[in-house]
């Protein structure tokens, strides 16, 4: 599909380096739109966009939007941004990413995945299965899918697989045919103000699922259970370990590099049967749930079981989702995006379940002072499945740095509530020195956070 646009129409993305923004920018560029954008820092995403021929400005400046006829902004862009303010003054149309995404995919059969955690992996699994089934979907994901080496792809078919971000409410604008909800957790309350408002938004999202489509909901999640009770639609299916799930996970076997499981079908009016011998190269119950969501979706759109099983077995993963970065003196170093207490605990639980006697060290870079303040108690209890926590400075992600934040008190609470040893560091160089002095043999180090920790561990890998 290609849309011809007038040569003087320039769409400017403010925050184009973000994963969701860069993916949408690529799709629109491939469709024939004239795209440019700006971001605070140069990154892998901005470099890749330039390779595609998209103009990227580093830094937000008024002159960047000199030729712009429309602005697209991410949820991270504040109303004090100089480009945003000038566009308002010049009455240039401004659209949130979610609204623009909705416009772009409005004519497709959309599979829309949302949830507080697990949506990137679930989107990647579903995308990979559809690709293997030769359905050639358009894909817009929140992480780089390893087999694509990209987070986005413009397909030739009517199918579109989209990770939908609930952070600013714009996911309610996205048209959908099938919906997937992984879970609902206390996130983005800076926008929603109250958790009940977030819950209501998820309900509205699911209820947009048309009668010819299906809503696929994880039945294990406490808040999803409440969601299901309040739904005004009946065309939904549940999955999970819960015995009342329509697609019940059972007979789970866990190995250091793979998880194995069966799925029991509990569908009204149909005989119960077991789908056996699924295998995924992912760890943890959370990833078994993510894979099961992909199975349910694929079966419901008519993809054959042998294609589903083969694709899951050979799944090559998503970047920043428990990726091994390097090994050094029999010590393994991993990188993960986990930055919420629920994600951290699920990740460490998955690792501990297959490495029962190994020393596990969590290098944690908290993301945003506001998140730590809101979820402080939850964070302190999230590390009970590891042996040691290395606490790094909070990555502010655009927030004002709180010079008075008490890292010692926070670390002391983690040590007490999670029953672990806690080390507090101030810089990337401190982390390098810690590794040199404190790692000896067979430790497993997992670096987690949504900020700069990923680049830290990659830099350190070249110095050890």
N, C-alpha and C positions, 0 to 999 in steps of 0.2 A: 504494500500500500504506500502510495506517495502522494503527498499534498503539495501542490505548487503554490508558492507564496510570492507576493510582490517583492521585488529586490530591495525596496526601501523599508521593509518590515523587519525589525531587529528585536528579538526577544532576549532580554538580559536576565540571567539567573544570579540573584544575590545569595552567596553561599554555595556556589556551584561545586565546590570540592566535597561537599557532604555526599555520603553514599547514595542516598535516595535522590538527591538533586542531580548528581552526575549521571546516574542511570537514566533519569527522565530526559536530561539534556541530550544524551546520546541518541535515545529513541527519536526525539523530535528532530534532531539534526539529520538522522537517517531518513526521516519522512519528508525532508525537503525544507524545513524551517531554517531561517538564519538565526543561529544561536551564538551568544557570547555570555560571559559571566565573570564574577569576581569572587575572591575568597581571601581570608586573612593570611593564609600561609600556602606555600607550594607543597604539594603532596603527590602521592602516586596517582590519585584521581585526577588532579589538575594536569599532570604530565600526560596521562592517557588521553584526556580530552583534547589536548593540543595535538597529539598524534592524529586524532580524527579530523583535525582541521578547525577546531573550535577555539576562538580567541578567549583567552583567560587572563584577567588582570589580577595581580597579587596586591591586596590591599583594597579597602573600600574607599573610593574617591568620587567626588561629584562628576569629574570629567569622564568617568567610566561609562556613564549612561547618556553621553552626549548624543548618540545616534539611536538610543533605545526607543522603541514605540510601545513596549510592554515590559513589565517586571514580573518575575516569578520569585517568591521569597520562601525560604525554608522556615520551619517553626522556631529555629534558633535565632533568627534575625529580629533584633529589637527595634522598636519604633523610633529609637534615637539614631539609627543607622543613617549616615549621610546620603547614601544613594536612595534609600526609602523616603527620606524627608524631601529630597529634591524632586523625586517622581511625584510625590503628593502635591508639591507646589506647582509643578508643570502639568498636573492632572493627567499623568501617564497612567494607564490602567495597571493595577497591581493585583496579582492573584497568588494565593497560597499554593504551595506545591500540590497538595491533595486535590484542590479544585482543578488545577491544570491537568493533573493526571486523570481525573474523572472525564474531562473533556476529550482527552486524547484516546481513551479506551472505550468511549461510550458506545461504539458500534460493534464491539467484540463480545464473545462469550467469556465472561470474566470469572476466574477462580481467585477469590480474594481472601488472603490469610491475615488474620490479626490476632492479638493477644499480647499480654504483658511480656511473656518470655517464650522463646522457641519459634517465633514466627519466621525468622530468617532461615533456620535449618529446615523447617517444614516447607517453606516456599521453595527452597533449593531441591529438596527431595521430590516434591510434586513436579517441579520444572524438569528435572532430570528424567522422571518416568515418562512424561508427555513427549519429551524430546526422543527418548528411546523408542516410543510407540509411533514415531514419525508423524506426530501431530503438528510439529513445527510451531510452537507457541511463541508469542511475544512474551518476554520475561522482564519484569522490573522487580529487583530484589534489594534487600538491605545489606547484602554482603556479597563478596566476590565468590561465585560458584567456580570451583577449581577446574572442572572440565571445560567451562566456557572461558576461563581466565577473565571474567567480566561479571558485572552485576546486572547487566541489561542486554537484551537482544531483541531486535525487531524480526518477528516471524512472519511467514506468509499466510498462515491459516487464520481462522476466526477466533482461535483460542488465545487467551491472555492469562498469565499467572502473575499475580501482583501481591507483594507484601505491603500491607496497609498500616500506616503509623497512626495510632490513636491519639498521639500527643496533643494535637490542637483541635480535635473534633472533626477535622476535614475528611476523615475516613467515611463519614456518613454521606459524603457527596459522591462516592465512587459507586457506579452501577455494578451490579454483580449478578451472576447466575448461580454460582456455588460459593458458599462462605465457610471458612474454617476459623474456629475460636479455640486457641490452645489453653488459655487461662486468663484470669483477671486478678491483678494485684495492685497494691497502692503505689501508683506511679502517676506522674504528670498532674499532681494535685495543685501545682502552681497555676495551671489552666482551669482545671475542673472545680477547684476550691473544696469540694466535698466528694468523698468516695462514692456516695450514693449517686451523684451526678455522672461519675465515670461509669458506674454500673448501668445506669439508665441508657447511656450512649451505646454501650455494647448491646443492650436489648434492642434498641432501635436499629442498630447495624444488622443483627441477625434477622429481625423481622422484615428487612428489605429483601430477603431471599425470596425470589418468585416461586409460584407453585410448581413450575416445571424444573426448578433447581432443588438443591438440598443444602441445609446448614449442617455442618459437621462439627460437633462440640465435644471437648474432652470432659467425660463424666467424672473424672477423679477430682477435679479442682473444686474446692469448697464454694467459691463464688460463682463458678459455672453452674453448680447444682441449683443455686438460688436463681440464676438467670433462666434456667430451663423451666423452673416452676412458674415463672412469670410470663413465659412466651405466649403470644397470641397466635402463633402459627404451629402447625403440626408436622411440616415437612423437614424434620431434623433427625439426625442420627447421632448417637453417642458412641464414644470409644474410650478405652482405658482399662485399668486393672479391676475397677469396680464390677462386681458380679452382675449388676443390673445394666451394664453397658450393652448396646447393640452389637458392638465389636469388642469382645472381652479378651484382653491380653492374658495369656497363661503359658505355663511350662517355659519359663525364662531361664536361660543358661548364659552365664557371663564369663568371658575370657579376657585376657589382657588387651586384645586388639579387636575383638568382635563381641556382639551380643546376638543371641539366638532366641526365638520366641515363636509361639503359635497364636492364632486368633480364633476364638470361638464366636460363631455367629448366632445372635439371639434376635431374630427378626420376626415380627408378628406375621403369622400365617405361613411361615416357612419352617421347614424342618431344621433343627439345630445341626450344625456341622462345624468341623474344625479345619481351619486353613493352617497347614503345618509347614515347619521348617523355613521360617524367614530368618535371614541373616543380614546384619548391618555392621559395617566397620566403625561403629560408634559406641561410646560407653554411657552407661547411666540409664535409669528408668525414664528420665525425661526424654532422652533420644529415642527410646523404644516407643514412647507415646507419639513423638513427632513422626516416626516412621509409620506407625499405625494410622495416623491421620492421613498420610499420603496413600496408604493402601486403600482406605475407605473411599477416598476421593477417586482414585484411579479405577476401582471396581465400579463405582457409580457412573462413570462416563464410558464404561465399556472396554477398558484396557484389560488384556488377558493376564491371568495370574502368572504365567511363566515370564512375561516381560517385566511385571512388577518385581517378582523375586530376583530375577537376574540383575535388574537395575539397582535394587537395594544392596545386593551382595557386592556390587562393584562401585558403589557410590564413592566418589573421590573427595567429598567433603566441601566445606566452606571455609574461606580464610578467616582467621581469628576465632575459630571454634575448636579449641583443644588441638591446635596444630603443633607438632613437634618442630622446634626451630633448629636445635643442634644437640649433640652429646659431647661431653667433655669428661674424661677420666671415669667413664661408666655412669656419669650423672646426666640425666635427661632433662632438657629445658623445653617447656611448652608455653604457648601463648593462647590466651582466651579473652573474649570480650566481656565476660561476666563482670557486672558492676552493680548489681542489685543483690540484696541478701539471699533471695530465693534462688537466683542463678548461681551464686557462689556455693551455697549449700548443696544444690543439685550436682554441680560439677564435682565438688570434692567427694560427695557420697559415691558418685560413679567411679571416680579414681580409686577410692578406698576399697570398693567392692571387689576389685580385681588386683589390688596391690595391698594386701592385708598387713604385711610385715615391713613394707618399705617406708622409709622416712619421707614424708610429703611436706614440702615447704611451699607456702603460699606467699607470693610477692604481690601485695595488694596496693594499687593506686586508686584511692577513692575518687569518684567522679561527682563534682559539684558539692559545695558546702551545704546547699539547701537539701540535697538528697541525704547527706550524712545526718543533718539535723532532724529531718523527718523520720528517718529509719534507724536512728542510732541504736536502739535496743535490738532491733533485728540484725543489724550488722555484727553486734558483739557476740551473738549466738551462732553466726553463720560458719564458723571455722572449726567446728568440733571434729570434723573428719580428717584434719591435717595435724601435723606435729608442731609446726612453727609458722608464725606469720611475720613477714617483713613488711612493715607499714611505711609506705612512701607518702610524700606530700600530696595533698588533695589537688586534683586537676580541676581548675575553676570553670573551664568550658564557657568562658564569657562572663561569669559572675565576678563580682568584686571579691578580691582575696581578703579573707578574714585573718588578719595578722595575729589575732588573739585566740585563735582556735587552739585548744589544749590537746595536743597529740598525745602527751603522756597519759592524761586521764582517759582518752579514748582507747589507747593501747592497753592500759591497765584493765579496763572493762572487758576488752576482747580476751585478754589472758584469763580473767576470772570466769567469764560466762562460757567460753569455748574450751577452757582448760588446755591452753596452749602457751608456748613460749612466744613472746612478742619482741621484735627488734624494730626500733624506729630509726629511719634513715632520712637524709635531707636532700639527696641528689642522685643522679645517675652514676656519678663517680663513686659515691658511697656504696652503691649497690655492687658495682664492680669489685671494690675492695672487700666487701662482705663475702662475695662468692669466693674470692681468692683465699680468704682466711678461714672460712667456715665449712666449706664443702669438701668431703673426703672420698666417699665411695658409695655409689648406688642410690644416692638421693634422687627424688623426683621433684623438680622445681616447676611450679605452674605460676606464670605471671598473668595477672588479671586486672582488667580495668578498661574503660572506654576512652581513655586519654592517650598520653604519649608513652605509656609503658611498653606498647608493642615495638616502638622504634628503639626504646632503651635496650630491650633484650636483644634486638638484632644488632645494635651497635656493640653491645657487650660480647656478642658471639664472635666478633672479629678481633677482640682484645684478649680473650682468655686463651 
